[in-house]
Amino acid sequence: MAHIDYYLTTISPNCYLAGRRPAEVAAKHGATLTYKPLDIMALFARTGGVPPGQRHVSRQEYRLQEMERAAKLAGLPINLKPAHFPTNAAPSSYAMIAAQNAGGGDLAAYLDAITRACWAEEKDIAEDAVIKAALEQAGFDPALADSGLLSGAMAYEENLEAAVKAGVFGAPFFILDDGSRFWGQDRIDQMDLHLGGQL
């Protein structure tokens, strides 16, 4: 059985645009999937990346055009300049880690809800109420947002270290147990073909 490590940040527009496709591809091929939220700004600093707001204007402009096209292709609403971006992604990440450890809900639905809150609903995903609503919507106990903060913080840091070691430099980033790497929401179809032995 194949396994996918999904390195992500809950504040990423491209994780929003990826939607539930990573989970659907994993299910299609009988693969297991582990969500690994991390500090994307620390990852950029460690791997030569630059935060969006610090990139050259030509890169910033292109990024917005690409996001708008991807959203149209995916049939998703998007606000290219949301009111609460950037914001602190750690609390929603800790909640995701706690939810993954607890089980009983749909992690893909949680990630979809929390990224949609930022990129389509003008909500601040650092706020407790927003996180709890996303947990509840995905079938988890909203109280998970208040539990496991220390273990969540530790796992968040461990995910960053594992990402750097594995060659991750952005999000979403997928690493298969055969060593194959796929970066970006626009590479999920390639991962699908690879898992099916076609690529």
MOGI-V765382 format. One record per backbone hydrogen bond with DSSP energy under -0.5 kcal/mol. NH is the residue of the N-H (numbers start at 0). CO is the residue of the C=O. Records with the same first field share a line. If there is no record, write none. Layout:
NH=CO, CO
This chain:
3=31
4=174
5=3, 33
6=4, 172
7=35
11=8
15=11
16=12
17=13
18=14, 15
20=17
23=19
24=20
25=21
26=22
27=23
28=24
29=26
30=25
31=1
33=3
35=5
37=7
39=37
42=38
43=39
44=40
45=41
46=42
47=43
48=43
53=50
54=51
58=55
59=55
60=56
61=57
62=58
63=59
64=60
65=61
66=62
67=63
68=64
69=65
70=66
71=67
72=68
73=69
74=70, 71
75=70
78=118
79=77
81=78
84=81
88=86
92=88
93=89
94=90
95=91
96=92
97=93
98=94
99=95
100=96
101=97
102=98
105=137
106=104
109=105
110=106
111=107
112=108
113=109
114=110
115=111
116=112
117=113
118=114
119=115
120=115
121=117
122=116
124=122
126=123
130=126
131=127
132=128
133=129
134=130
135=131
136=132
137=133
138=135
139=134
143=140
144=141
145=142
146=142, 143
151=147
152=148
153=149
154=150
155=151
156=152
157=153
158=154
159=155
160=156
161=157
162=158
163=159
164=160
165=161
166=162, 163
167=162
171=6
172=6
173=181
174=4
175=179
176=2
178=175
181=173
183=171, 181
186=183
187=184
190=186
191=187
192=188
193=189
194=190
195=191
196=193
197=192
198=192
